[in-house]
Amino acid sequence: MKNSLIGLSLSIMIFCSCTSKEKAVKNKIPGYNPHAVSVNSIAPDRGLADPHVIIIGDTIYAMCGHDRDWNIVDFCHMNRWELWASSNLTEWKHKLNILPTDTYIGDQDNCWAGDLATKDGNYYWYFSNRNFNTGVMIAPTINGPWKDALGKPLLPKGLTPSNSYDPEVFEENGVHYIIFGAGQYYIARLGNDMISLADEPQKLLVQNDDGTRKPTGDKPAIFKRGDWYYLFWGYKYSMSKNLKGPYTFKGDYIDGGHGSAFEWKGQWYSIQENHETNAFYRGVQIRPLYFNKDSTVYIPENNFEYPLPGRIYNFEYTTQGWRSEKGTNLNRDEKSACIYGTSECKDAIVASTPFIHTPIYLCKQVKIVIKNVSGSNSIKLALNGYNDPTRFTRVAPKKVDWDKEEWVIADVKTNNEWQEIIIPLSQFKTRKKHLHQLAIQPVPNKTNAEWIIKSVIVE
């Protein structure tokens, strides 16, 4: 009885301690909303990017670009746009696809970012033809049918010194404006027909506190809260009291890529792309937006896009880009949510998709869950990485030579049960700061041996 009381007391103390910590964290968040939604991926393993939203009644719609596949190693190949809808932010349904062949683009993987707008009962989709130019589609309903309104660009190449792509549309008092470009943004008023320009594009200036020009990225996004206009691109933002600027650069925004901000049931949210599978096969996250007393954006302490700083491979929906690199096949068991195969040689290798772009210096270990059906006594892990995150598409290899990488070996129990193998990252002598790709030899000492992997987690 005494031990039971001690255990109960300890449980209460731990619970109270955890509760106090949670309250302390929440108390730091201005205007904290316990009912706010946070979604890691609106459509897991789907390859969505560039989410841009419009709210119609009690439904929110997101038009997203679709990454063609997860083994791309040069730049973004996007083969269509997909429209998704939700009535609660957590459950999303695929509504339709728009193909580049439905537009003047033709049969090319150029479906880059755009934005949705509506006026006088019609709906408009302003889309990028890669980083070349911007077109516009029109539909009588959000669910289509969509058609190319002009059959040519609305924003042609050479319209401004900045490339004419990545449009954002902002409506105020019935007037619509289009903002576009990279490095230097431009803004123009749309005509009443929504498929022409009513004036010449002018620079949308972003400045530092000292008045010097602040270069921006691509894909601008603008929202208004109170008297303030917020202009953000990726994970940086600026503010102004005037839609046309100048904007003052403020610093970090919610970590993520291209996206939009919107208000839903009294709560502000940011919807952005992330590197869910890798840099070229992405996902879409939703995060609550909070604001400080001075109206600047509140930045949480752990400000990482999903799934950073680690990686979670649980094969619940797909193979998540894992593939055979050498001497084995690779399949997925949908019911058990695992990958499996049979080795053809002793050093058979399976590997993740490349360009996973993970700050592994913030992680401690790799956890692998396997079922040792072959009776092997070991498993091997290798990591390929780089140190400069700003140049990762240039310094990371398109094809890793795993024979030149450091392999760490871990013991495996020789039974036919699920087991968890933990490999501390400290065991790697040549580990770089950022993870490009990881590889596993699931049965390193056996030929014609079966292997099963339930999950691989970098944490």
C-alpha positions in Angstrom: 0.0 0.0 0.0 2.9 2.3 0.9 4.5 1.8 -2.5 1.2 2.4 -4.3 0.8 5.7 -2.5 4.4 6.7 -3.4 3.7 5.8 -7.0 0.5 7.8 -7.0 2.2 10.8 -5.5 5.0 10.7 -8.1 2.5 10.4 -10.9 0.6 13.4 -9.6 3.9 15.4 -9.3 5.0 14.5 -12.8 1.5 15.4 -14.2 1.5 18.7 -12.3 5.0 19.4 -13.5 4.1 18.7 -17.2 0.9 20.7 -16.9 2.8 23.7 -15.4 5.4 23.6 -18.2 2.6 23.4 -20.8 0.8 26.4 -19.2 4.1 28.3 -19.0 4.6 27.8 -22.8 1.0 28.8 -23.6 1.2 31.8 -21.4 4.1 33.1 -23.6 2.0 33.0 -26.7 0.0 36.2 -27.1 -3.7 35.5 -27.6 -3.2 31.8 -27.4 -6.1 29.8 -28.7 -6.4 26.2 -27.3 -8.8 25.3 -30.2 -6.4 26.5 -32.9 -5.6 23.8 -35.6 -2.1 22.7 -36.5 -1.7 20.3 -39.5 1.6 18.7 -40.5 0.3 17.7 -43.9 -3.1 18.2 -45.5 -2.5 15.3 -47.9 0.4 13.1 -46.7 3.0 11.9 -49.3 1.0 13.6 -52.1 3.8 15.9 -53.3 1.8 19.2 -52.9 3.4 22.6 -52.9 2.5 26.3 -53.4 -0.8 26.3 -51.5 -3.1 29.3 -52.2 -6.5 29.5 -50.6 -9.9 31.0 -51.0 -12.8 30.7 -48.5 -16.3 30.2 -49.9 -19.0 29.9 -47.3 -18.0 27.3 -44.7 -15.4 25.7 -47.0 -11.8 26.6 -47.6 -10.2 25.6 -51.0 -6.5 25.3 -51.6 -5.1 25.2 -55.1 -1.7 23.5 -55.0 1.0 22.6 -57.4 2.0 19.0 -57.7 5.6 17.7 -57.7 6.0 15.1 -60.4 8.0 12.6 -58.4 10.4 12.3 -55.5 13.6 11.3 -57.4 14.1 14.7 -59.1 17.6 16.1 -58.5 17.8 19.4 -60.3 14.8 21.7 -59.8 11.0 21.7 -59.3 9.2 19.6 -62.0 5.5 20.3 -61.4 3.1 18.4 -63.7 -0.4 19.8 -62.6 -2.3 21.8 -60.1 -4.7 20.2 -57.7 -7.7 21.7 -55.9 -8.4 20.5 -52.3 -11.2 21.4 -50.0 -12.0 21.3 -46.3 -14.7 22.3 -43.8 -12.6 22.0 -40.7 -8.9 22.4 -41.8 -8.0 18.9 -40.7 -9.8 16.7 -43.3 -9.1 17.6 -46.9 -10.7 16.2 -50.1 -9.2 16.2 -53.6 -11.7 18.0 -55.9 -10.0 18.3 -59.3 -6.8 18.6 -61.4 -5.8 21.3 -63.8 -3.2 20.1 -66.4 -0.7 22.3 -68.2 -2.3 21.1 -71.4 -5.4 22.9 -70.3 -3.5 26.2 -70.8 -1.1 27.7 -73.3 1.8 26.0 -71.4 1.2 22.7 -73.2 2.8 19.4 -72.2 5.5 20.7 -69.9 6.1 20.3 -66.1 5.9 24.0 -65.5 2.9 24.3 -63.1 4.5 26.7 -60.6 2.8 28.9 -58.0 -0.4 31.0 -58.5 -3.3 32.5 -56.6 -7.2 32.3 -56.6 -9.6 35.1 -56.8 -13.4 35.7 -57.4 -15.5 38.5 -58.8 -19.1 38.8 -60.0 -19.7 35.1 -59.7 -16.7 34.0 -61.6 -13.5 32.4 -60.3 -10.0 33.1 -61.5 -6.8 31.1 -61.2 -3.6 33.1 -61.9 -0.8 30.6 -62.6 2.9 30.6 -63.3 4.4 29.1 -66.4 7.5 28.1 -64.4 9.5 31.3 -63.9 8.8 32.6 -67.5 5.4 34.3 -67.3 1.9 34.3 -65.8 -1.4 33.3 -67.2 -5.0 33.3 -66.0 -7.9 30.8 -66.1 -11.6 31.4 -65.5 -14.5 29.2 -64.3 -18.2 29.7 -63.4 -17.7 27.8 -60.1 -14.6 26.9 -58.0 -15.1 23.3 -59.2 -14.8 24.3 -62.8 -14.9 23.8 -65.6 -11.7 25.8 -65.9 -10.5 27.3 -69.2 -7.6 29.5 -70.3 -9.0 33.0 -70.4 -6.4 34.4 -72.8 -4.6 31.6 -74.4 -1.4 33.6 -73.8 0.3 35.2 -70.8 -1.4 38.0 -68.8 2.1 38.9 -67.5 4.5 38.3 -70.3 8.3 38.0 -70.1 9.9 41.4 -70.1 7.0 43.2 -68.6 9.3 44.3 -65.8 13.0 43.8 -65.0 11.9 41.1 -62.5 10.6 37.8 -63.9 6.8 37.8 -64.5 5.8 34.8 -62.3 4.6 33.7 -58.9 1.5 36.0 -58.8 -0.4 37.0 -55.6 -3.8 38.6 -55.9 -5.1 41.0 -53.2 -8.6 42.5 -53.1 -9.5 45.7 -51.3 -12.8 47.6 -51.6 -13.7 45.6 -54.7 -10.4 46.4 -56.4 -8.0 43.6 -57.2 -4.3 44.0 -57.4 -1.7 41.5 -58.7 1.8 41.3 -57.1 4.6 39.2 -58.7 8.3 38.8 -59.3 11.4 37.7 -57.5 14.1 39.7 -55.7 12.1 42.8 -56.5 8.3 42.7 -56.4 5.9 44.6 -58.7 2.2 45.5 -58.2 -0.5 46.4 -60.7 -4.2 46.9 -60.6 -6.3 44.3 -62.5 -8.9 45.5 -64.9 -12.6 45.1 -64.2 -12.6 42.0 -66.4 -9.9 40.4 -64.1 -7.9 39.3 -67.2 -6.1 42.5 -68.0 -4.0 45.2 -66.3 -5.6 48.6 -65.5 -2.2 50.3 -65.0 1.5 49.8 -65.4 3.3 47.7 -62.8 5.2 49.6 -60.2 7.9 48.6 -57.7 6.7 47.3 -54.4 9.6 48.3 -52.2 10.8 46.4 -49.1 13.3 48.3 -46.9 15.4 47.7 -43.9 15.0 49.9 -40.8 17.7 52.2 -42.2 15.9 52.7 -45.5 18.1 50.6 -47.6 16.5 48.2 -50.0 15.9 44.6 -48.8 16.0 42.0 -51.6 13.2 39.4 -51.4 12.7 35.9 -52.6 10.0 34.8 -55.0 6.3 34.2 -54.5 5.0 37.1 -52.4 1.9 36.7 -50.2 0.0 39.6 -48.7 -2.7 39.7 -46.0 -4.2 42.5 -43.9 -4.8 42.5 -40.2 -6.1 45.7 -38.6 -4.2 48.7 -40.1 -1.3 46.6 -41.1 -0.4 44.9 -44.4 1.9 41.9 -44.1 4.0 40.8 -47.0 5.8 37.5 -46.6 7.9 35.2 -48.8 8.8 31.8 -47.4 10.0 32.3 -43.9 10.6 36.1 -44.0 8.2 39.0 -43.8 7.7 42.7 -43.8 5.0 45.2 -42.8 3.4 48.4 -44.1 0.4 50.7 -43.4 0.0 51.1 -47.2 -0.7 48.2 -49.6 1.7 49.6 -52.2 4.4 50.1 -49.6 7.1 50.8 -48.8 7.3 47.8 -46.5 9.7 47.5 -43.6 11.5 44.2 -43.2 10.8 42.5 -39.9 12.7 39.2 -40.0 11.6 35.6 -39.6 8.1 34.4 -40.3 6.7 30.9 -39.7 9.2 28.4 -41.1 8.1 27.0 -44.4 8.0 27.9 -48.1 5.4 29.4 -50.4 1.9 29.9 -49.1 -0.9 32.1 -47.9 -2.4 33.5 -44.7 -6.1 33.5 -43.9 -8.5 34.0 -41.0 -10.8 31.1 -40.0 -13.3 31.3 -37.2 -11.6 34.2 -35.6 -8.1 32.6 -35.7 -5.3 33.5 -38.2 -3.4 30.7 -39.9 -0.5 30.4 -42.2 -0.6 27.6 -44.9 2.8 26.8 -46.4 4.7 24.2 -48.3 7.3 22.2 -46.5 9.9 19.6 -47.4 7.7 16.7 -46.3 9.4 14.0 -48.4 12.3 16.1 -49.9 13.1 19.5 -51.4 11.4 18.5 -54.7 8.5 16.4 -53.5 6.9 18.5 -50.8 3.9 18.8 -48.6 1.5 21.5 -47.2 1.3 22.4 -43.5 -1.1 24.7 -41.5 0.1 26.6 -38.5 -1.7 29.1 -36.2 -0.6 32.7 -36.5 -0.3 34.8 -33.4 0.7 38.4 -33.1 2.7 40.5 -30.5 1.3 43.7 -29.0 3.1 45.7 -31.6 1.4 43.7 -34.4 4.5 41.9 -35.4 4.2 38.1 -36.0 4.9 36.0 -33.0 7.6 33.4 -33.8 7.4 30.2 -31.7 10.6 28.9 -30.0 10.7 25.7 -32.1 10.1 27.4 -35.4 10.7 24.5 -37.8 8.7 23.5 -40.9 7.4 19.9 -40.9 9.1 17.4 -40.5 12.2 19.3 -39.4 14.5 19.0 -37.6 14.3 15.2 -38.0 12.7 12.8 -40.5 9.8 10.4 -40.0 9.5 7.4 -42.4 6.6 5.2 -41.3 5.4 4.0 -44.8 1.8 4.6 -43.7 0.7 5.9 -47.1 3.5 5.2 -49.6 7.2 4.1 -49.7 8.0 7.7 -49.0 10.6 7.7 -51.7 12.6 4.8 -50.4 14.1 2.7 -53.2 16.5 -0.1 -53.9 20.0 1.1 -54.5 21.8 -2.2 -54.9 21.2 -5.9 -54.9 17.5 -6.1 -53.7 14.0 -5.4 -54.6 11.8 -3.1 -52.5 8.0 -3.4 -52.0 5.5 -1.9 -49.6 2.9 -3.9 -47.5 -0.1 -1.6 -47.3 -1.7 -3.6 -44.5 1.3 -3.6 -42.2 2.6 -0.2 -43.4 6.2 -1.4 -44.0 8.7 -1.9 -46.8 10.2 -5.3 -47.5 12.4 -7.2 -50.0 14.8 -10.0 -50.7 18.6 -9.4 -51.0 20.5 -10.8 -53.9 23.9 -10.1 -52.4 25.5 -9.6 -49.0 25.8 -5.8 -49.2 22.3 -5.1 -50.6 21.3 -1.4 -50.0 18.0 0.5 -49.7 18.0 4.3 -49.5 15.8 7.2 -48.9 15.0 9.7 -51.6 17.8 12.4 -51.9 17.6 16.1 -51.1 15.8 15.5 -47.8 17.6 18.7 -46.6 17.5 18.0 -42.8 19.6 19.8 -40.1 21.0 16.7 -38.6 23.2 18.6 -36.3 20.1 19.2 -34.2 19.3 15.5 -34.0 20.7 12.7 -31.8 20.0 9.3 -33.2 18.4 7.2 -35.9 15.8 4.7 -34.8 15.0 1.8 -37.1 12.2 -0.7 -36.4 12.7 -4.1 -38.2 11.5 -7.7 -38.1 14.5 -9.9 -38.4 12.9 -12.6 -40.6 16.3 -13.6 -42.1 18.1 -14.3 -38.8 20.8 -11.7 -39.5 22.9 -10.5 -36.6 23.5 -6.9 -37.8 22.2 -3.9 -39.7 24.3 -1.1 -41.3 23.5 2.6 -41.7 25.2 5.3 -43.8 24.5 9.0 -44.0 25.4 11.4 -46.8 25.4 15.1 -46.0 26.8 18.6 -46.6 27.6 21.7 -44.5 26.3 24.6 -46.4 22.4 24.7 -46.4 22.2 27.8 -48.6 23.8 26.0 -51.5 22.5 22.4 -51.0 21.2 22.0 -54.5 24.7 22.6 -55.8 26.9 20.9 -53.2 24.7 17.8 -52.7 25.4 15.0 -55.2 22.8 13.9 -57.7 24.0 10.3 -57.2 25.7 9.1 -54.0 28.5 6.6 -54.1 27.7 4.6 -51.1 31.0 2.6 -51.3 32.7 5.8 -50.3 30.5 6.6 -47.3 31.0 5.7 -43.7 28.9 2.8 -42.6 28.0 2.2 -38.9 27.0 -1.3 -37.8 24.5 -2.2 -35.1 23.6 -5.5 -33.5 20.3 -7.1 -34.2 18.5 -9.8 -32.1 18.1 -13.0 -34.0 14.4 -13.5 -33.5 11.4 -13.1 -35.6 9.8 -10.2 -33.7 9.6 -6.5 -34.2 12.6 -4.8 -32.6 13.9 -1.2 -32.4 17.5 -0.5 -33.4 18.9 2.8 -32.1 22.1 4.2 -33.7 23.5 7.3 -32.0 24.7 9.9 -34.5 27.8 10.4 -32.4 29.0 7.0 -33.8 29.6 8.7 -37.2 33.0 10.2 -37.4 32.4 12.0 -40.7 28.9 13.4 -40.1 28.1 16.7 -41.8 25.7 19.3 -40.5 22.8 18.6 -43.0 21.5 15.3 -44.2 21.1 14.7 -47.9 20.3 11.0 -48.0 20.5 7.9 -45.8 21.0 4.3 -46.7 20.6 0.9 -45.0 22.0 -2.5 -45.5 19.2 -4.5 -43.9 20.9 -7.9 -44.1 24.6 -7.1 -44.7 25.9 -10.6 -44.2 23.3 -12.6 -46.1 22.4 -13.5 -49.6 18.9 -14.4 -50.7 17.6 -13.1 -47.4 14.3 -11.5 -46.6 14.1 -8.1 -44.8 11.3 -6.0 -43.4 11.6 -2.4 -42.2 8.6 -0.8 -40.3 10.0 2.7 -39.8 13.1 4.8 -39.9 13.1 7.9 -37.7 15.8 10.5 -37.5 15.3 12.4 -34.2 
